[in-house]
Amino acid sequence: SGDVKRVTQIGRSRFMDTLVICWRAAASIAWAVLLLPPSTAIFVFLSKFSVLHPIQTISECFSMLTSATAIFSFILLCGVIIMVGFLNFEYYTVIPTIACSKIALFGQLLHPRQLVNSLVHCIMGMIVAWCSAVTIGFRYETLGHPCAQTDGYHQMCLNEYHLILLLGGAFVGFSHSLLGVIHNMNYVSFHTVQQYKYLRFKGCLPLVVRCSATQALYSVRNFIVVYYFLGNSAHPLDSIAGLLDLSLLYHLWISATFLLFTWYIMLLLFRIFLTEGYSFPVQSSFTEDADHCLPKVLTEKQPMLLKFLALQDLALLSQHSPLRRCEVFSLSQPGGHPHNWNAISKECLSLLADLTQRLVAYHDTVATNGRAKSLSSGKDFMSPRPTAFMKTPASVFARSIAGGQQSPLTAPFTPDLDSPFMSPALRRLAAPVEQGSPWYGTVQSPHIMRRVPKLWSTSTEASSQALFADSQAHIWALEGLSYLVQASFSEDQFGVVQTTLPSILSCMLVLQEAVDRHFKLPHASSKPVRSTSSMGDSTYKTLRFALRATLKTAIYRITTTFGDHLNAVQLSAEHQKRLQQFLEYKE
Amino acid sequence: MCSLALFPPPLPYGQTTVCESNNELLSGSSTEDQLKQDFSPPSLSFPRESLKLHSRTENSSKAAFLDHSETLWMRSAAAWRDGGLTGLLNEITNSHPHVPKWLSMSSGCILALLRWVSSFHGSLFPHLTLSSEDMIAEFSQVLNWSDCVVRAFAWHPHTDKFAVALLDDSIKIYNPKSATTPTLKHRLQRNVAVVQWKPLCASALAVGCQNCLLVWHVDPCSLSTRPSAGCAHVLSHPGHAPVTSIAWSPSGSLLLSASPMDTAMMVWDVAAESCVPLQRVGGGGVTFLSWSPDGSHVLASTPSALFRVWETRMWTCERWPCIKGRCQSGCWSPDGSRLLFTVQGETVIYALTFTNTPAVPSGTSKGPHAAVVVADLSETTFNTPDGDIVVGGEIQSLAWDPRGERLAVLLKGDPRAADRSPIIAVFKTRVRPIFELLPCGFVQGEPGAEPRLMQFHPNFRHGALLTVCWSSGRITHVPFYFLSASIPRLGPSGSPTLPHVQERPADFANQSLFTELIS
């Protein structure tokens, strides 16, 4: 019964922590709904604006905003926003999924989960478009309109202006969902600069306006092209002249901008609320709260966001708050064991060791691949590799469910890279797969390369990105450890840090060596192109550079603090030599 | 209160300040008189003639070539590329016979309107009308920057190497332990306003220049004397140029940059090449940044009579309006508790005290309510054998040594009067237990050489080492030998050597200029 009680306790505190995340998501949705009235008012004004009758515009806007249809469509819009917020919550991830090849991206796009997402976005786009059609009024208001037939009957005809707006909304919603996958829009990144939520929101607002306006422009352009080629030419609008109606284009664009703007605002608020710093207690005097404390939360795998928040908190407390650092260095009562420090340092070191192992394995595979090339140069690379083909989409599906269910810390990779992380025995078994693996093509001689379809080739840069996809965790671990060690020089009364100093130093130095070796690989040190005018967060593309810089700074932080005292630390001769380089500022 | 009167008089003509020892400034007739020391950084000289300067700018060379055989479209495209919208409008207005009359008329009207609007904007913030080179000269910490051979200087925070930016837009790195002196040149590295080494790093050097920010990675083990442009990362943001001030966080993780043209201050994550703009309305730009040594606060001054003090945990700021002019310079005490700053148009040094501990969550901590005047540097006449010498006036820059014991003040002087040349006044300071300011003396160079730029060595073992760049292109180092009066150093070097300090019975040495009252 004691075990059961313990399990329920763990369940309760885990539930409490998860509740924090849900609460934050709910708050972001509430704020997005609250921001809807002003943005709708601006949209109504802009859609009805006419230069010749400014006063009439304003009176029309007022009468519009107070009408029953407006209130009904406003309620619909609120529903859409709540739905978008819910989808954001369901699909968000703190570790981006990086497609290493075109085919992997294709697999992501065709995943049932993604298809559902696209469909829902399509429908919601249509609903928003209906609302804007009703709001704009005028010729867009209804789907049917009475038209006189030649024999005198009055019959309802299809109002194509209304239809084109609805289809436009659906198209924009669909392309938003597709672009979300391509630009990793569901990736939630953490900022290096802590700011209050309001100030962060204010700072990002111009970007949101710009992004929604430009993205709407591109989407409308694409939609017009699609409509022109797929539409029924019997309709008057489906001609070049009919589509080049400036007023129609303006209304299409402004409603697409409105749609994207409300959704982007939702996304922005969601990101801001979710990544806000959360302060976990370092220790608690009540045993039932022990699972809620930082050392315990750090070691948990699920949900991933909670682990990230805990690591962020660790990095912040190690840097800014002496009181909480003091708790980390404290001894348990009774017993006198440094449980807090042990748990924290153990978790950070295991994270770093995990990354080192991954890098070494990756490097080994690249090296073996180079050798394999000379052995199998006579083989035919044109025939499709059934194993690889079958494997690719399947593994993509398994992974992209990730959101929170799987443990991505150990396997955040696209399937092409799965092989590097198998055990050596497994790898030998899977040898043919490995040869046929997509990125095998990149090391071939040029004339064979040319015949390999572009679709299959993996960029080494992308695989390097995938390798470091979760490195934000490692960056915090490095910062937390190094700041704590630095503070321990003057604050650690019982010398609890001293005992782990050798393992911390050797762990960092081994990682440093692995990172250095990785950056010597081709393409690993090439900077990716950054897109500034997109809502997709491209922070993950440069995480490996940030990790490299943080690692070096972390080692320097320890060496400058301790200076020549480090010569007394038990380390292997090789590490001692490496450390000397740091002490002399020669790295 | 007239503090400079308590200073020992300036040296007679021909004498230079060599060092401070036994609580007094020693002088010699030439630089060869330097005392023998265990650490002597190279004293360098860059004569103006040795530099290959650009004789003319890129724009002016255009007129030397024959052209105008291009079509109007080509010319318009080129004008758009070179001069933006105003360039295009100018081109259309001027190519009169080739364009329809209405077009040239309307573009002329738009151009006039644009000029009117920009002149209106410029009247609000006069600095916006300056060219970028003049703007750097106006807001730089270097005295008379545009005419300076050494435009920027930076000691490495942990080692004895330093970087020197020269008038020909190159940067040289000197390391006493290495025979190679790498020269950094880059296509975008023009009009270097400021350089700073990244703390907790051996290789990264940030450079603020006319169009962008560059971060060089100079491998300390490399034997190359010309690192390639690939070693530099270019950081730029639209509208954020020229960069007049940069500041690395003491923990080495973030880089701040400021431009008088941009109301936002940029926080760069250099490795990720991403930036977060911290926007605040008012002030019309950011001119000077200084990060407190403990990393908790940042001073950011604007071109108007307003400066801000940011706290770096949640990045909120306090506004500090000045009465007379803009904040010209500022420096922090080593523990980050005290900020000294000077205001343009005034001859005093102000102090602000920050008492918040990082443990207290921000927002509850109360900053100071008003700045206190700690020193008055108004003009004072000294009677010397060479005649009367007037010292004092406006302050160009402040520098506080890393232990908080010496404060160097670069006085602007008056370029029109011969007897009032720029001079460096040095104060003895004490931060704990109470803040005190005592006179130390004037630092003077060779005859005819004016101080332009100064910086303290970040970890000089025997006291403080002030590096001064002179108008003659010479860089000299003035050591101040003293024993740290505050907390004994816990460093690995062990106990300091025995003092041979005798209190000099001079009347001015014990006279306190400013002593904080403990309430």
Interface residues (C-beta under 8 A of the other chain):
Chain A: H191 T192 V193 Q194 Q195 Y196 L199 K202 G203 Q319 H320 S321 P322 L323 E479 K527 R530 T539 T542 L543 F545 A546 R548 A549 T550 K552 T553 Y556 R557 T560 G563 D564 H565 Y585 K586 E587
Chain B: H156 H158 T159 L200 C201 A202 S203 P220 C221 S251 G252 S253 L254 V267 D269 V270 A271 A272 E273 S274 V276 P277 L278 Q279 R313 M314 W315 T316 T357 P358 A359 G491 P492
